[in-house]
Amino acid sequence: MSKRVYRLVDGSRGPRRDFRITVGLREGWEAEGRVYDVSEAVRCAHAWMRRRVEAGQPALSGMFTRGEVTYAWPKEDGTVGSDREPVAILTGEAVHAYLGGLPDAQIEAMLNELAGELGAALGQERLYVAFCDKTWILDCGEG
């Protein structure tokens, strides 16, 4: 086995710009809603990436994992409700070597666009996005 020597890629060092999109996999607010597989989120994101690159536009890339969100809330009668929900989580970085020339606002716009496509494909009303030191919620206003 030969020894490999790795060198720093020119133009690859820069500020770290992590992102995360969290989208529910259970359609709607009821426990009986359809539950999508994370592979459906992957297909949707992959199609978005391909369309952008084919159009000569930059695209984000990342890694999907499946998770489960747990939460609780106070009810009007004084009791507490709680639930859990499967989610798809896309994490990645706006890698400096490929996207370093893009301003944060353009990365945020791409995140919002991709999150919107994921939400529509998976029947979601709310989407949760994080980028660098910011987080926000996108809501389609239905329901």
C-alpha positions, 0 to 999 in steps of 0.5 A: 500500500502506497502512502498518500500525501494530502495537500491543502487545496488552493482556495479551500480555506475560509470561514465555516458556514454550516447550515441545517434544514429540518423538515417533518416527515409526517404530513399534517398535524395529526398522528394519522398523517402519512409518514414519508421516508427520508429517501423522499426528501433526498430525491427532492433535494437531489432534483433541486440540486440538479436543476440549479446546476443544469441552469448554471447556478450554484447549489448546496450539498449536504447529508440527510439523516433521520431524526425525531423531534420531541416536544410538549406544550401547555393545554388550556385545561392546565394539563400538558400535551406532548408528541414526537415526530419523525424528521429529515435533517439536511446538514452541510456547509457552504464550502468555501472552495465552491461557494466562498464567493457568494454572500450570506444572503444568497446562501440564505435564499438558496436554503429558503428555496430548497426548504420550500421544495422539501416542505411542499414535497413532504406536505409540511406547513413549517420548516426550520432552517439554521445558517451560521449563527442564525435560525428561522422558521418558514411557514406557508400559512396553511392550516 
